[in-house]
Amino acid sequence: MGVLYDDLMQGYDAVHNVDGISGERLAKRLDAISEIGLTENNGSHRPGFSKEEKAAKELVSKWMREAGLEVRQDGAGNIFGLLAGKKNDLPAILSGSHLDSVPDGGHFDGVLGVLAALEVAQAWQATGYHPETPYEVVVFTDEEGARFNGGFHGSEAVVGKGDIEEKLKLVNQDGMHFSEVLEAIGLSVDSYLGAERGNEEIEMFAEVHIEQGKQLEHEELPCGIVTGIAGPCWLEFTFTGEAGHAGNTPMNDRQDALVAASEFIARVNKLPGSVSDTAVATVGKLNLNPNGVNVIPGSVTLYVDIRDIFKETRDSLVDQVLELAEDVADRHQISVEHIEKMRVAPVPIEEEKQQLLEKSFAEKMIQSYRLPSGAGHDAMIIGEKWPVAMLFTQSKGGISHNPAEWSDLNDCVQTVHVLKNFLEKMQD
């Protein structure tokens, strides 16, 4: 076993090794996958559609077969491990996540969700439990999007979402087009398009993921119930004034684009709270022109990332941000233009699913806690077509997409217990 296994097992309480679930097995598997694409910084490097992602999928496929699952790969490279149900004519319940990573990322993002879903199947095998409906453990391809600066290619294929013409325009850092990347791993555009699943094939999807935030840590809880997945809207604004000499232009005769942009940024920060408790808005990128020490800024281009788990309040916040930009530009006697770069629908989780999860928490003697997801996940894509449920596992320090990413094994295993109980309740 490697370093990750040893670190995970330190402080692990074997009292959680019940009902067929094994913390040691989960730790061994997390450790084994961490060795694939291991970086000098002890991080993970498994870009989507890479040989490293493929190797991780092959290893998980091996474990799926050992757990008695029938394994197949679809035309987008997604892996499905099927456990037949008593009534195989019923739609399947799916659970899983992804195995690809950002460059030099952590060892838990995505991987924990895949292994949690597999651990449930393994536990059912050990205890002789046979679900009523088919159960599928799924590994989605390229969630992170490190290769093309845009992810969810696997889950989008399953849903039948996305403009294939736009995907064909994608080029990675090595100059390879989307179609060429598919062909390099034995796939094709036609096979990708054939990966869509029918409405009648799937009942729901449940995903476990690390929180990537600090709320559960602050509450000292191992896991929590996700209330919804925020849908992002990205807006690009360009404030245009007039560049001028910093020494020879009086303060009362300036059209300083940066001063206007600064006011806009400060006021954007105060808007989300007036819309909802879960809305957020962030200015994370800014370009200045001409960007000289002794030159009054003539134009500023900045980007606003606006998110909420409810479409109505998210869109209301978008409208307020647009109105604010016009107001600021008028006050500073400059112009402003905007381009909407992206708008993805939020995915609220059904109240019925959240209440069922709360019952699972109660039966496992864990305090339930509800929290939104500000980050996108495969469940966000799948949720556009089928019902979804989501569990977060506590993240130490909220660190993610970083080699320092960490979730305690006790917290991971307790999350698996809740997932297993919930999936069994879905069979009733």
Secondary structure by P-SEA (a helix, b strand, c coil): ccaaaaaaacccccccccccccaaaaaaaaaaaaacccccccbbbbccccaaaaaaaaaaaaaaaaaccccccccccbbbbbbcccccccbbbbbbcccccccccccccaaaaaaaaaaaaaaaaaaccccccbbbbccccccccccccccaaaaaaaaccccaaaaaaccccccccaaaaaaaacccaaaaaacccccccccbbbbbbccccccccccccccbbbcbbbbbbbbbbbbbbbbcccccccccccccaaaaaaaaaaaaaaccccccccbbbbbcbbbbccccccccccbbbbbbbbbcccaaaaaaaaaaaaaaaaaaaaaacbbbbbbbcbbbbbbbccaaaaaaaaaaaaaacbbbbbbbbccccaaaaaaaccccccccccccccccccccbbbbaaaaaaaaaaaaaaaaaaac
